[in-house]
Amino acid sequence: MRALLMTLTLSCCLLPSPGEAATLRCGSALASDGASKSDVLTKCGEPMSKDTRTETVSEKTKQKGQETDTTQERIVSKTIEEWTYNFGPRHFMQVVVFENGRLVDVRSAGYGR
């Protein structure tokens, strides 16, 4: 019984943990996954810098037909914006990534100035 309990405990520890949600803290306000650019601006103010680029990606969809399955491919354009917030020399700068106007990622950069 002990061996089974130990095996189950170790198995749970080895399972991958779910990914962290993108969250930006600005004072007491939080901007989380899916927040709009205007929501982040309201909570955090104007960023130190903004960079914008457009990416085109290919999306494949499989459709089931009556006799055969078909795969369709379409090209989709995404607008990616990266805003950098500088919270001072004792804090890491934060790079906020928007995809088509919605918050999708927050990364730490080096110390601010």
Buried (B, 14 or more C-beta within 10 A) or exposed (E): EEEEEEEEEEEEEEEEEEEEEBEBBBEEEEBBEEBEBEBBEEBBEEBEEEEEEEEEEEEEEEEEEEEEEEEEEEEEEEEBBBBBBBBEEEEBBBBBBBEEEBBBBBEEEEEBE
